[in-house]
Amino acid sequence: MDGDDPQLNAILGVIAEVRPDLLLLTDIDFDAGHAAITALQGALAERGVDLPHAFALPPNSGVPTGRDLDGNGRLGEARDAQGYGRFAGDGGLALLSRWPFATGARDFTSLLWADLPGATLPGGEANADIQRLSSTAHWQVPLTLPDGPATILAWSATPPVFDGPEDRNGLRGADEARLWTVLMDGGLGPPPEGRLIVMGNANLDPADGDGRREAIAAAKTASPPDPTASPGSTSPWTEEDRPRHAVRPRDDLGEVSSTPDPISVRLSAPAASPRRGTLAAADDPLVKARSPGAPPALDPARPRVYAASDP
C-alpha cells in the first residue's frame, strides 16, 4: 500500500486507535486473490492491529445485467449493474477479525428482490425476473469467539435517493434492511441461533433523513436491546449539535456524518451481551481529533466492533 496516501493513512490511523476485534469494511473493491485485503491486513499489523482472519465474497455491485435498468437508452453503465458499480466487484464488503470464522456461512447476495417474502417492488417493475435484492451483499457468517460461537449479519444497502417518484432505491433499501427481520422470523430458512453481531451500512435512520424508516426501525428492534447499555454514550454528537434531529443521540444506531445535522446510517452491534455498538462520548480525544467525515470510535470499555466506509 502507498504509505504516502493521506486518506489511507488517516483511515489506518483511526483503525489503529480504535483497535477493533472485528471490522467490517464497505466500499472496498473485491478481487479474487484478496490482494487488497491482504495488503490492508499487513498495513494494520505494522500499526499493531492484528486481524489475521478475512471473509469476502463477490458483491452484486458492478455485476452486469445486460439490461438498461435506468432506462437511459444505453447498456453497460454503472446504473445498469445489479448494484451500482463501474466494474464487477466495485465497492464490495470485507470482514476482518481477530478470531477465526467458522464454516457454514450463508450468502444471500444472489437472492432476487421479488423472492424476498413480502417484497415491495415499484409498480410495473420490468426487471423483477433478474433484479437481485442486495445492492452490495448480505452475509450470515459464523464466528468463533473465545467463549463460544456467534453469527455476523453483514450488509451494505443502496441510498434511498438517486431515483424518481417510483422510489425504487427507497423501496429496495428498505427491503435490504428488512431481509434481516425476515431471516430472524424464519422466512429464509432456519434463523441463526445464539449471539448475533449485526453490522453494516444501512443508509437509513429510523427517525431522520430520506428513506423508509420503518424497515431499519424494525431491524433495530428485532432483538432485545442491551439492558446494561450506558445511556448517552451511543453517539459522539450532543443535543446542541443537531437542533433539527428527531431523536436523541443515544437512540442512534451509529453516527455517520460531519454535517451540522448528522443522521445514523451505519449499524454496529457487538456479539457479547450488548445488542448494539457503543460509540465514544463527545469528549473522547479521538472524536475531537478525527478528521471531518471519518467514522467515530467505539468506546474502549465496550466490545470492539466497528463498521467503516470508504477504506
Secondary structure, DSSP 8 states (H G I E B T S, - for coil): --TT-HHHHHHHHHHHHH--SEEEEEEE---TT-HHHHHHHHHHHHTT----EEE----SBT-B-SS-TT-SS-SSSGGGBSBS-SSTTTTEEEEEESS-B-S--EE-TT-BGGGSTT----TT-TTTTT-BS-SSEEEEEEEEETTEEEEEEEEE---S-SS-TT-HHHHHHHHHHHHHHHHHTTTTSS---SEEEEEEE----SSSSSS-HHHHHHHHTSS---TT--TT-S-S--GGG-TT-SS-GGG-S-B---SSS--B-EEE--SSS-SS--B--TT-HHHHHS-TT----B-TTS--EEEE---
